[in-house]
Amino acid sequence: MTAILWFRRDLRLDDNPALAAALASGRPVLPVYIHAPHEEAPWAPGAASRWWLHRSLQSLDRSLQDRGSRLWITRGDSLAELRRIVAATGAAEVHWNRLYDPRIRDRDAAIEQAIRADGLHCESHNGSLLFEPWEILTAQGQPYRVFSAFWRNATKRLPDIQPTAPTKDIQWTRIEPPLPGLEIKDLALQPEIAWDAGLQETWTPGEQAAQDMAAHFLDTRLSRYGEDRDRPDMPGTSRLSPHLHFGEISPRRLLELTRSRVADPSEDPAEPFIREVGWREFAHHLLYHFPQTPTEPLNPRFAEFPWKQDETDARLQAWRQGRTGIPVVDAGLRELWDTGWMHNRVRMLVASFLTKNLLLPWQKGAVWFWDTLVDADLASNTLGWQWTAGCGADAAPYFRVFNPVLQGQRFDPDGAYIKRWCPELARLPLKFLHQPWTAPTTILTAAGVTLGVDYPHPMVDLATSRQQALAAWEAIK
């Protein structure tokens, strides 16, 4: 009799609690992946996430084959497929690591109840977070809405967080027909039109790549993370977010690896980085307790906010394409399209421009990020957009409207980021690079730039649109 290990977004063998529990049963372990995007609607993986998933599954399958096993792949309704596998193998146990997206939570609860009613041992585990979303609560037993208070409480428990012990070799359970499995290519995760060259040049999905990237960051960048993390022109961040989202490295392992680099706890250069891991925890805390927030503002006043309607989607399309006429905003959106990723500081700038300068709903931006980010995570995406739009927990006050010119000058002081992603502006003097509309015609001509031809005029006047945003806020305040 076998133990089924149901992989989802925990595509690793290291520090995998569900795998450890399956092995502890003493039964042969059958690794299974069930492709069921319809069960995640309306938040089924976007195009960039599907690209990553294809390669991450390949990496996991290779790791299993190196240990004499393999990943058994199927698709369909998850409960029906699990029952089909149980019937074919005589499995006695099913293990998986929990997910916290509202639709998946409800599905998994129903599956767990049904599998147990079938007479099997069924157990879920925490393989994705440092803390369960219900573990960190206020003194009144309520969820937190402010990160600083949440993190003060959570940090008291960090010393107790440890990865699971290394697992032994996995015993392969052979499945013979009439239960054939699928190949990864059969899931049709790859783009039909080859738009993914930039992703291929930028990323290597998989557990080993995640561990290598974590080690490189911690050894070479951690000591300057606090100073460099806001600079999009520098490799100052870990870029581990997609690896964490797909579970190719666990936050527990990442915490342990980070601590191992700290020589003097009284002067901890790792604290800013660990705090960013804490924001990921806070995002899942919020999504768990406020499951309506992927589409509805946490602050109910914003349900009446006078967003502008764009019936033609012309402004939204220009924003998506990085043709807003605001260089740092366009650079970020072009980086996103090419690489499936955007620097976090720039994410705030492009989100602020959409919601406050264009007055377009934050939900439209969240949907675009969902489809184009390789690290598209429902909890983090929701927290980020509601924070910038001013309508979520611990949100930036709505009257805080990022000035993208000043932000670009501060965090891309030499213009390297803009020159990379907006090469048509590369010959402009630095004085005008962040605001080309202020350059004299002679300067533009010398740089080979004709506004409205080579590079667009600004979609809006930044000062005027800021005042319009503040007026909209007054209407609901």
TARAHU-V177995 format. One record per residue. N is the residue number from 1. PSI is psi as a letter, one per 30 degrees, with the letter a starting at -180 (NA if undefined). OMEGA is omega in whole degrees, -180 to 180 (NA if undefined). Layout:
<<N & PSI & OMEGA> <N & PSI & OMEGA>>
This chain:
<<1 & k & -172> <2 & l & 170> <3 & k & -180> <4 & k & 174> <5 & j & -175> <6 & j & 177> <7 & k & 175> <8 & c & 173> <9 & h & 178> <10 & h & -165> <11 & i & -179> <12 & l & 174> <13 & f & 179> <14 & k & 177> <15 & h & 179> <16 & j & -174> <17 & e & 179> <18 & e & 177> <19 & e & 180> <20 & e & -180> <21 & e & 178> <22 & e & 179> <23 & e & -179> <24 & f & 178> <25 & f & -178> <26 & g & -180> <27 & l & 171> <28 & k & -174> <29 & k & 177> <30 & j & 178> <31 & k & -174> <32 & k & 167> <33 & k & 180> <34 & j & -180> <35 & j & -176> <36 & i & -178> <37 & f & 180> <38 & f & 180> <39 & f & 179> <40 & f & -178> <41 & k & 8> <42 & g & -177> <43 & h & 171> <44 & l & -177> <45 & k & 177> <46 & a & -174> <47 & e & -180> <48 & e & 178> <49 & e & 178> <50 & e & 176> <51 & e & -179> <52 & e & -178> <53 & e & 179> <54 & e & -176> <55 & e & 178> <56 & e & 175> <57 & e & 177> <58 & e & -180> <59 & e & 179> <60 & e & -180> <61 & e & 178> <62 & e & 179> <63 & e & 178> <64 & e & 180> <65 & e & 177> <66 & f & -179> <67 & g & 177> <68 & g & -180> <69 & a & 171> <70 & l & 180> <71 & k & 179> <72 & k & -171> <73 & k & 174> <74 & l & 176> <75 & l & -178> <76 & a & 177> <77 & k & -171> <78 & e & -179> <79 & e & -180> <80 & e & 180> <81 & e & 177> <82 & e & 180> <83 & e & 178> <84 & e & 179> <85 & e & 178> <86 & e & -179> <87 & e & -177> <88 & f & -173> <89 & f & -174> <90 & g & -178> <91 & k & -179> <92 & f & -176> <93 & l & 173> <94 & k & 179> <95 & k & 172> <96 & l & 175> <97 & k & -171> <98 & k & 168> <99 & l & -169> <100 & g & 174> <101 & k & -172> <102 & e & -178> <103 & e & -178> <104 & e & 177> <105 & e & -179> <106 & e & 179> <107 & e & -176> <108 & e & 178> <109 & e & 179> <110 & e & 180> <111 & e & -180> <112 & e & 179> <113 & e & -178> <114 & e & -179> <115 & e & 178> <116 & e & 177> <117 & f & 176> <118 & f & 177> <119 & g & -180> <120 & l & 170> <121 & k & -177> <122 & k & -174> <123 & k & 174> <124 & l & -171> <125 & l & 176> <126 & j & 177> <127 & g & -171> <128 & f & -171> <129 & l & 171> <130 & e & -178> <131 & k & 172> <132 & k & -177> <133 & f & -178> <134 & g & -175> <135 & f & -177> <136 & j & -177> <137 & l & 177> <138 & l & 178> <139 & f & 178> <140 & g & 179> <141 & g & -178> <142 & l & 176> <143 & l & 177> <144 & l & 173> <145 & f & 180> <146 & k & -174> <147 & e & -174> <148 & e & 178> <149 & e & 176> <150 & e & -174> <151 & e & 174> <152 & e & 178> <153 & e & -175> <154 & e & -176> <155 & f & 177> <156 & f & -176> <157 & f & -177> <158 & e & -180> <159 & f & -179> <160 & f & -176> <161 & k & 179> <162 & k & 174> <163 & l & 174> <164 & l & 180> <165 & l & 178> <166 & k & -179> <167 & l & 176> <168 & l & 179> <169 & k & -177> <170 & k & 180> <171 & k & -177> <172 & k & 173> <173 & j & -175> <174 & k & 178> <175 & k & 179> <176 & l & 173> <177 & k & 20> <178 & h & 179> <179 & i & -180> <180 & l & 176> <181 & l & 179> <182 & l & 168> <183 & l & -180> <184 & e & -180> <185 & f & -180> <186 & f & -179> <187 & f & 176> <188 & h & 179> <189 & f & -177> <190 & k & 178> <191 & k & 178> <192 & e & 175> <193 & k & -172> <194 & i & 176> <195 & g & -166> <196 & g & -178> <197 & e & -180> <198 & e & 177> <199 & e & -180> <200 & e & 180> <201 & f & -170> <202 & e & -166> <203 & l & 168> <204 & j & 180> <205 & l & 175> <206 & l & -175> <207 & e & -178> <208 & e & 178> <209 & e & 179> <210 & e & 180> <211 & e & 179> <212 & e & -179> <213 & e & 179> <214 & e & -179> <215 & e & -179> <216 & e & 180> <217 & e & -176> <218 & e & -179> <219 & f & -171> <220 & f & -172> <221 & f & -173> <222 & e & -175> <223 & f & -180> <224 & g & -176> <225 & e & -178> <226 & e & -180> <227 & e & -169> <228 & f & -170> <229 & f & -179> <230 & g & -176> <231 & j & 179> <232 & f & 179> <233 & g & -178> <234 & l & 176> <235 & i & -173> <236 & f & -179> <237 & l & -175> <238 & f & -175> <239 & h & 180> <240 & f & -173> <241 & e & 178> <242 & e & 178> <243 & e & 176> <244 & e & -178> <245 & e & -179> <246 & g & 175> <247 & g & 179> <248 & f & 169> <249 & k & -177> <250 & l & 175> <251 & f & 177> <252 & e & 178> <253 & e & -180> <254 & e & 177> <255 & e & 180> <256 & e & 180> <257 & e & 180> <258 & e & 179> <259 & e & -177> <260 & f & 179> <261 & f & -175> <262 & j & -178> <263 & e & -176> <264 & j & -178> <265 & f & -180> <266 & f & 175> <267 & i & -168> <268 & j & 177> <269 & f & -179> <270 & f & -174> <271 & e & 179> <272 & e & -180> <273 & e & 179> <274 & e & 178> <275 & e & 176> <276 & e & 172> <277 & e & 176> <278 & e & 176> <279 & e & 176> <280 & e & 177> <281 & e & -179> <282 & e & 178> <283 & e & 179> <284 & e & 174> <285 & e & -179> <286 & e & -178> <287 & e & 180> <288 & e & -174> <289 & f & -179> <290 & i & -171> <291 & f & 179> <292 & f & -167> <293 & f & 174> <294 & f & -180> <295 & f & -176> <296 & k & -180> <297 & k & 176> <298 & e & 175> <299 & j & -173> <300 & f & 178> <301 & e & -177> <302 & f & 173> <303 & f & -180> <304 & g & -176> <305 & k & -176> <306 & i & 176> <307 & k & 175> <308 & k & 177> <309 & k & 180> <310 & i & -174> <311 & e & -179> <312 & f & -176> <313 & g & -177> <314 & e & -180> <315 & e & 178> <316 & e & -180> <317 & e & 178> <318 & e & 176> <319 & e & 180> <320 & e & -175> <321 & f & -176> <322 & h & 180> <323 & h & -178> <324 & f & -175> <325 & g & 177> <326 & j & -167> <327 & e & -176> <328 & e & 176> <329 & e & 180> <330 & e & 179> <331 & e & -180> <332 & e & -178> <333 & e & 175> <334 & e & 174> <335 & e & 179> <336 & e & -177> <337 & e & -176> <338 & e & -171> <339 & f & -176> <340 & g & -177> <341 & l & 176> <342 & k & 178> <343 & k & -172> <344 & e & 177> <345 & e & -179> <346 & e & 175> <347 & e & 179> <348 & e & -178> <349 & e & -178> <350 & e & 178> <351 & e & 178> <352 & e & -180> <353 & e & -179> <354 & e & -171> <355 & f & -173> <356 & e & 177> <357 & e & 178> <358 & f & -179> <359 & h & 174> <360 & k & -174> <361 & k & 180> <362 & f & -179> <363 & e & 180> <364 & e & 176> <365 & e & -180> <366 & e & 179> <367 & e & 179> <368 & e & 176> <369 & e & -178> <370 & e & -177> <371 & f & -170> <372 & f & -179> <373 & k & 173> <374 & f & 178> <375 & g & -179> <376 & j & -178> <377 & k & -172> <378 & e & -179> <379 & e & -177> <380 & e & 179> <381 & e & 180> <382 & e & 180> <383 & e & -177> <384 & e & -178> <385 & e & 179> <386 & e & 177> <387 & e & -177> <388 & e & 180> <389 & f & 177> <390 & g & -173> <391 & g & -176> <392 & a & 177> <393 & k & 177> <394 & h & -170> <395 & l & 168> <396 & k & 179> <397 & k & -175> <398 & e & -178> <399 & f & 173> <400 & j & -180> <401 & j & -179> <402 & k & 173> <403 & j & -173> <404 & f & 177> <405 & e & 180> <406 & e & 178> <407 & e & 178> <408 & e & 179> <409 & e & -178> <410 & e & -171> <411 & f & 172> <412 & i & -167> <413 & f & 179> <414 & f & 179> <415 & g & -176> <416 & e & -179> <417 & e & 179> <418 & e & -179> <419 & e & 179> <420 & e & -171> <421 & f & 174> <422 & i & -173> <423 & f & 179> <424 & f & 179> <425 & g & -168> <426 & f & -177> <427 & f & 177> <428 & k & 172> <429 & k & -177> <430 & e & -179> <431 & e & -176> <432 & f & -172> <433 & e & -178> <434 & f & 180> <435 & i & -174> <436 & f & -179> <437 & f & 178> <438 & f & -177> <439 & k & 174> <440 & l & -179> <441 & e & -180> <442 & e & 179> <443 & e & 179> <444 & e & -179> <445 & e & 179> <446 & e & 179> <447 & f & 179> <448 & g & -177> <449 & k & 169> <450 & j & -179> <451 & k & -175> <452 & f & 178> <453 & d & -179> <454 & e & -179> <455 & k & -173> <456 & l & 166> <457 & l & 176> <458 & k & 180> <459 & e & -178> <460 & l & 169> <461 & k & -173> <462 & e & -178> <463 & e & -180> <464 & e & -178> <465 & e & 175> <466 & e & 179> <467 & e & 177> <468 & e & 178> <469 & e & 179> <470 & e & 177> <471 & e & 177> <472 & e & 178> <473 & e & 179> <474 & f & -178> <475 & f & -179> <476 & f & -172> <477 & NA & NA>>
